Amino acid sequence: RRIRDTNEVAFSPDGRMFAGLNTSMKVSVWDTGTGSKILTLAGNADPGDIDETMTFSTDGRTLLVRHSTTILRLWSIATGKEITRFEGHSEQIKSAVFSHDGRTLLTASEDHTARLWNVSTGREIRLLLHPGPVIRAAFWPDEHLIVTADDDGVLRFWDATNGDELASFVAFKDRTWAFISANGRYDASDPDNVSGLHGVSGLHRIRLNEFKDRFYAPGI
């Protein structure tokens, strides 16, 4: 069956359902096998420039939808009713992803934060502050770590348990790179000189090779 006027689709993990966002910004859920509509959610979605307006939970029983630039709502597929609402970001949400067990939601936003949420209650669990807009956030496969991407191209690694920033990785246009731990130790494509990377003492820049002996840790 052909579904007309659909701008975006998202499939459930088992592939038995898909959600479709139409040109009127309405979200409907369909049976993949029969092509029949299961339900249409209340309210309008707001895709903005987020990659995925709709995301199924890991068990496929609920659907997360962005209904405004700063608000996400979780809907029951069985009842068509809203279960939880996630509010707290002050600027546009750029990404949202569930943990493997479906109990935690991780979001990234232009408000310079990534946030962890309790899916059952909608309450914020942890706030990860960044120096600039965050365009993406993801769980490490074992979910002990969180990785975020700033809009300036810096990847940051966080302890998912306590929210501590552990390290950052930056790659430069000349293909040099550096990995820097929270305690200042680093690894780099050139331990003596990486374009754009230097130490600071007061108002003075310190060349990388001047503190190499103390802080360089290859393979960190």
C-alpha positions in Angstrom: 0.0 0.0 0.0 1.3 3.5 -0.9 1.3 6.0 2.0 0.9 9.5 0.4 2.2 12.9 1.6 4.7 11.4 4.1 7.9 13.3 4.8 9.6 11.0 7.3 9.3 7.5 8.6 10.7 5.6 11.5 10.5 1.8 12.0 10.0 -0.1 15.2 12.9 -2.3 16.3 11.1 -5.5 15.1 10.1 -4.0 11.8 6.4 -4.7 12.3 5.3 -1.1 12.6 6.4 2.3 11.2 5.6 5.8 12.1 5.0 8.4 9.4 5.1 12.2 9.6 2.8 13.7 6.9 2.9 17.1 5.3 0.4 18.4 7.9 2.8 17.5 10.7 0.6 14.7 12.0 2.2 11.4 13.1 0.5 8.1 12.4 1.6 4.6 13.1 1.1 1.9 10.5 1.2 -1.9 10.4 4.1 -2.8 8.1 2.6 -6.1 7.0 -0.9 -5.0 6.1 -0.3 -1.3 5.4 -3.3 -0.5 7.7 -3.2 2.5 10.0 -3.0 1.7 13.7 -3.5 5.2 15.1 -2.8 8.9 14.6 -1.3 10.8 17.5 -2.9 14.0 18.9 -1.1 17.3 18.2 1.4 18.3 15.6 5.1 17.3 15.4 7.8 19.9 14.8 10.7 18.4 12.8 12.8 21.5 12.8 16.3 20.4 11.6 16.6 17.4 13.8 17.6 14.2 12.0 14.8 12.1 13.5 11.5 13.6 14.6 10.2 10.2 15.7 11.9 7.4 17.6 10.5 4.1 18.8 11.5 2.8 22.2 13.7 -0.3 22.3 10.7 -2.5 23.0 8.6 -0.9 20.3 5.7 -0.2 22.7 6.1 3.6 22.7 7.0 6.4 20.3 9.0 9.5 21.1 8.0 12.6 19.1 9.3 16.1 19.1 6.3 18.4 19.3 8.3 21.6 19.6 11.9 22.6 19.4 12.4 22.0 23.1 9.7 19.4 24.1 9.6 15.7 23.5 6.5 13.6 24.2 6.4 9.8 24.7 3.2 8.1 23.3 1.8 4.6 24.0 1.2 2.7 20.8 -1.5 0.5 22.5 -3.6 3.4 23.7 -2.6 6.4 21.7 -2.2 8.4 24.9 0.7 10.5 26.1 2.8 8.8 28.8 5.6 11.2 29.5 6.7 14.6 28.5 10.4 15.8 28.6 10.8 19.5 29.2 13.9 21.4 30.3 15.9 22.4 27.2 15.8 26.1 26.4 17.0 25.8 22.8 16.4 23.4 20.0 16.8 19.7 20.7 19.2 18.2 18.1 19.1 14.4 18.9 17.4 11.9 21.3 18.3 8.3 21.9 17.1 5.6 24.3 19.4 3.4 26.4 19.3 -0.3 25.5 17.0 -1.1 28.4 14.6 1.8 27.5 14.7 3.3 30.9 16.9 6.3 30.1 16.7 8.9 27.4 19.7 11.0 26.3 19.2 14.3 24.5 21.5 16.9 22.9 20.5 20.5 22.5 21.7 23.9 21.2 21.4 25.2 24.7 24.9 23.9 25.4 23.7 20.8 27.2 23.2 17.1 26.9 20.7 15.6 29.4 19.8 12.2 30.8 16.1 11.6 31.6 14.1 9.0 33.5 11.8 7.6 30.9 9.1 6.6 33.4 8.8 9.9 35.1 10.1 12.4 32.6 12.5 13.8 35.2 16.0 15.0 34.4 18.6 12.7 35.9 21.8 14.5 34.9 23.0 17.6 33.1 26.1 17.6 31.0 27.3 21.2 30.4 29.2 22.1 27.2 31.0 25.3 26.1 28.8 25.5 23.0 25.8 23.9 21.2 25.6 20.1 21.3 24.6 18.5 18.0 24.6 14.8 18.9 24.8 12.5 21.9 25.0 8.8 22.1 25.6 5.9 24.5 28.8 3.9 24.3 27.9 0.2 23.5 28.3 -0.8 27.1 26.5 2.4 28.2 29.1 3.2 30.9 30.1 6.1 28.7 28.3 8.9 26.9 29.8 10.6 23.8 28.7 14.0 22.7 29.6 16.2 19.7 29.9 19.9 19.9 29.1 22.1 16.9 32.8 23.0 16.8 33.8 19.4 16.1 34.9 18.3 19.6 33.9 14.9 20.8 33.5 14.6 24.6 33.5 11.5 26.7 31.4 11.4 29.9 30.9 9.0 32.8 27.3 7.9 32.5 27.0 7.2 36.2 28.1 10.5 37.7 28.2 12.9 34.7 32.0 13.6 35.0 33.7 14.7 31.8 36.5 12.2 31.2 38.2 13.2 28.0 37.8 15.0 24.7 38.9 14.4 21.1 39.5 17.0 18.5 40.5 16.7 14.8 41.8 19.6 12.8 41.5 20.5 9.2 45.1 19.6 8.5 44.3 16.0 9.7 46.2 16.4 13.0 44.3 15.2 16.1 44.6 15.2 19.8 43.0 13.2 22.6 43.0 15.0 26.0 42.0 13.5 29.4 40.4 15.4 32.2 43.7 15.5 34.1 45.6 17.1 31.2 47.4 14.1 29.8 47.2 13.8 26.0 47.9 11.7 23.0 48.3 13.3 19.6 49.2 12.7 15.9 52.3 14.7 16.6 53.2 14.9 20.4 55.4 18.0 19.7 53.1 20.1 17.5 49.4 19.9 16.7 47.9 22.9 14.9 45.4 24.6 17.2 46.5 22.8 20.4 48.6 24.5 23.1 48.8 25.1 26.8 48.0 28.3 28.5 49.6 30.0 31.5 48.0 33.3 32.4 47.9 35.2 29.1 50.8 33.2 27.5 50.6 30.3 25.1 52.8 27.3 25.8 53.9 25.1 22.9 53.0 21.4 23.1 56.6 20.2 23.2 57.2 22.3 26.3 55.1 20.1 28.5 55.4 16.8 26.5 57.6 15.1 29.1 55.1 15.6 31.8 51.7 15.1 30.1 52.2 13.1 26.9 50.7 9.6 27.3 50.7 7.7 24.1 47.8 5.3 23.8 46.0 6.8 26.7 
